[in-house]
Amino acid sequence: MATEHHSPSSSETTDSQSSNSSIAYVDPRAPRFGQSITATLLLIGVVFTQPVLVYAVAAILGLAVVSRWRLDPYRLCWEHVVIPILGRPDEPEPAAPHRFAKLLGAVGAGLASVLLVVGLPTVGYAIAAVVALLAGLAATTGFCLGCRMYRQVSFLRSRNVL
């Protein structure tokens, strides 16, 4: 995910460290890029029963989450390989919903990996397949279930329901 931080009065890109007064933004094309890689790797892993691909996705997503988005391999690839070709977006969008979705993907891929390691391949591959299908749906249609969940939780919190 290519992340930029904007203060309310400025549209200049800063480093990946956010301050209390800035909001993180993302190139709207970047999440689909990461989702397509996630879906592809997981689907190949499931179809060909290659647990190493499930482990790789869990590691990639987990690294981004654990590093608080500073070491996100998808973002780094997007910024250093794809942006020079496509250019910057006209209008970035808030990163928080996409980060929440990536967190959910990391949890799903991590759970699938643990299940594969402990000898429950059917359940592990089933969970990996669900994560792959949701990532593929988001990459191809723009419907991101994790992003929708984030927005619903935010709405409920703003109404003091949660």
C-alpha angles and dihedrals in degrees: 000000000000103000128195128178121222130187115214092254099042137056096192119122116243132184122290093269112099127209126209091262097050132083122212116238131190136205101254090226095055098073091053089052091055093041092053091052091047093048093047096049094045095046092050089047092051097042094047095033092238107155092185089073091053089049090049093053091046089051094047094048093038092052090054092049097043093047090050090244095305094109102040109149092198091052093046091050091046094050098043102035111021104033093057087057102039101027129224121313123259094230124016121206133216113288098209098085091048092047090052090051090049089051090054090048090050091051091049095047090044092051090047090051093050091049091050091050094049093051105262100118098159094057093038094052091044091056091045089052092052091050089047093050093048091048090047091049091052093046095050103035106020091239104134112185093193090052090050091049090051092052092048092050090047090050092050092047091051087056092048091243093125 
